[in-house]
Amino acid sequence: MKNIFAVIFITVLLMFLAIFPISCGDGEKLLCRPGEYKCGGMEGTFVLYCDSGGQRWETLRDCADDNQTCIDGSCINNESDGDTEAAEESEDDNGNDNKSCSDDVDCSEGYICEDKICREAQTVRYDLGGADSHLIFRNDIGTFDLFDATGRLVIKQAYSAIKLNDTGEDGLLVSSRDDLERETTFTETHDHIGVVKRLEIKMAATDETPAFIWTINYYPDEQCYTFRIRIENEGDGQTLLAKAIPLRTDANGGGLFLGNDPAQHRILENGSYIMLDTVVEIRPGDVTQDAFMASAAPGDYEGNSVSSWNHAVYDLESGLTWIAGGLSFNSASTVVDLSYNESDGLLSPDGRPGFGLFGFEMAYLPNPKQIESGKKFDSETVYINLAEKNPFDGLTHYARMIKKENSIVPWLEGGKNRNLPNGWNSWTGSSFTGGFGTDINEELILQCLDIMDEEFHDWGIDYFQIDDGYQLEYGDWEWKSDKFPNGPNYIFDKIREKGFKTGLWIAPFTPRPESKLSQEHPDWLADKTVEGALLAKSYDLLDLTNPEVKDWLHQLFRKLKKEWKLDWVKADFIYWALLGENYYDATKTREEAYRAALNIIREELGQDTFLLTIGPVGINYGISSGHRLTQDNAPIWDWEPELDATDKTQHQGFKPTVRVTARRFFLNNNVWVNHPDLLFFRSNTNDDTWPHITLNEAQAFASFVGLSGGIVKIGDRLPDMDADAINSVRKLLPAYPRAAVPIDLFYREFPEKWNLDVSYTMGGYDEHWNVVGLFNWGRNWDLTTNPYTEIPDSDQEKLFAIDPVSDLGRPEGNEYLAFEFWTEEFLGRFSDKLEISVPAHSARVIALRSPTGNPQFLGWNRQISMGGALLTKADYLPDDNKMDVLADVAAPTQKAPFTYRMYFYVPTGFEFDEIEFVGGVQPLSRKAYMKSSEVLAVEFVPGETGFCRFWLKFKDAEEQAE
């Protein structure tokens, strides 16, 4: 009977809540605004959250369950009421008094380790963390310690700091561990990332320094921490913030403790000192400081490793992974410092040597950030994670946190039926290496358009981009009438008539001194910093804070969108704008000026135009659709012959492009679409000292691009491409939009083993398999030694071994079928490991599939993911004893004939009978035969472009007996 009354009561209550608004304890009615938090319930102790649609309130938790109070939608710890008896009962229950300890983590919450004994300190110790880690903040000293899931110390005495007036020695450094009055608040709530446990430590203002709040967030669902500083200028004068340091630990009482030997750690940077953003290094943990860059780079950064944006640290001995990086990028560029010096003598309690410096710095340039009286200012948010099992998952998780923090909608998620943008670029590697460069005109563009339409349109190319050479001058973005007599709209209409999307290169922030813009508007130009005068000699730099410049940008890109109707804009040389100073608006930092201008471009182009940027990566996060990660590629296997291997800032070529792109794989389709620059099948026709590109080398680089999950863009002169080059490009199209992982990223300078986990298909084919890329780059470096050991080039084959468990993360004991893409060879059935030889300067791409016991698809010669694109069905139907195969096919051309070849595994007990094409495109020729006792080959040439369907029929037991 009680249960019946309970059901009736709950039903009536739910009806009441559906009709009437929820109210807090004081009876105030709450309006439901999406994402809002309020207090509710009969006693006002419930945390209520308004759903994203603004439709209803959700009850998240009852603060009273944890002896907390609900205030402004957050659970707040109740202050102690001084009840001595209650405190004594807590001590007795806890058993902490006089308990021996070596660190605070040995004591329960509310107790600290003092003189090796746990002592009560209810207002001193604050705890964050979960099963993965434990952070203990000490309010009495203004620092925290961080322990991993096993209780091992990772960070000791970390603090926050700000530097006022100047980034260098003349600046005034104020930190949370200074003798300041501190007020600490703990809350548990939700934000845009998710459930969060939050500490806010407010350092009181002094006569010389502003108040600042250090926010420490722990996200249980993400198992990570974020940090931020808020400056509150409560004084009468102006505060000049030169640098924010939202997290730091150093040898002055602290340290970062990872593995047993820092010399065995490898630090993956993401550029160095912000300025060296296309040089992405992996350094040993005991690297020494680059004295030149430390003195020359603006910002006065510290550290032996000064990584742009983020870093990952990997311990070769234990596999331990540490990830740290910036999450926001609005007003300053974050660098991550790390230093190990044996002389520091730092040891963790279990004897592990420590890094004497770890931390984040963000310098406000070109001048300190001005914070007026009564104003607040937030630093960028930074992130650490010590719970990842491997660096690949860790870096991918970090990229997804960037996505969440900045509400990024990647290109492929921003609209229906979007694919990766693939195309051709009229720059074609510059005239210096035999490309068109700026030597373009209307006749040439239309000729190339016809070739693109004939040879690539049906195969997955959709963008056609006109590069440098059409404009009157940098800054004067009108078309040259002598080269393009019919104007831009005529060209773009022709491109659209062929079914392509229109693309255009532009350098919007850097007019040349001889341009009409620079001549008529000298007041629009920023002065150059010392670095700008040295590096950007050929350009003027627009002052992006000038209102007239902003209006000009609005008008320019409105024209590109509204009049020229562009689908793709490539914004080049925009990074030079970071080297300006003496802005019209002196309150703006270089990052604020840059991102505001880039947002003008995005606003005018809209979200449906693909915006490709070039330059430092982090400053473009959240705005760009895609980004070129590297220097320009060039038609050469290594790099320019006159350059030494150490001249990495100058390297251009296949392998330098691979090196940088590999080390930024995690950004792809999380933050934006990665662009590994142009494909080449030609050599440098202007300089015979450059080694010529072989077809094997070109296909090896093409394999890398195809597995990278990024943009496929042709860099050759289209009239000069032969059938081998054309068909090699076709085999990458349409690009499969997932990035392969460089398995040996921390072991080789140029990664040789890549794993693409194909758990998603573009055409609807339902299977899960791996595609492994193996690359014999020749000359390489072994990163497992310290110092790194050079592996000399050789014309010999290289033997690789694939271990499905350790290399691919597959379960133990499984069997696999291996099929190679370029040679179209079935490599057999294996379980423990597969050994494959790869010729010098070549690649092999192998699909690994689990045997089903029935006839099944092995691979084909059409698209490099071997089923990830274009294949809709390859299903065995046991009731009919046949396979149903459905694929999207394209008709070959006279210049580049193409015969489709598909391969199927036929296990013992099955015998192939016949093939029947049953719908869609009918082939001009067809053939099906047993290539071996286990492999069935199907060859056909489509008569047109479209869907092709056929059945592979097998004999049943009775037919085989007959």
Helices and strands as residue ranges (DSSP letters): H 2-19, E 37-40, E 46-50, E 57-62, G 63-66, E 68-71, E 74-77, H 84-94, G 104-106, E 111-114, E 117-120, E 125-130, E 133-138, E 143-148, E 153-164, E 172-175, E 182-190, E 195-203, E 211-219, E 224-232, E 239-250, E 255-256, G 262-264, E 265-268, E 282-284, H 291-296, E 305-308, E 310-315, E 321-326, E 333-339, G 342-344, E 357-363, E 369-371, E 376-378, E 382-385, H 391-405, G 411-413, E 423-425, G 431-433, H 442-455, G 457-459, E 463-466, E 471-473, E 476-479, H 487-497, E 501-506, H 516-520, G 522-524, E 527-528, H 530-535, H 547-558, I 559-563, E 568-571, G 574-579, E 580-581, H 590-605, E 610-614, G 618-620, E 626-628, H 654-662, G 665-667, E 673-675, H 695-708, E 713-714, G 718-720, H 723-730, E 741-742, E 753-758, E 769-776, E 780-782, E 789-791, E 798-802, E 816-820, E 825-830, E 834-838, E 842-849, E 856-860, E 871-877, E 882-889, E 900-905, E 911-920, E 923-930, E 935-942, E 946-955, H 957-961
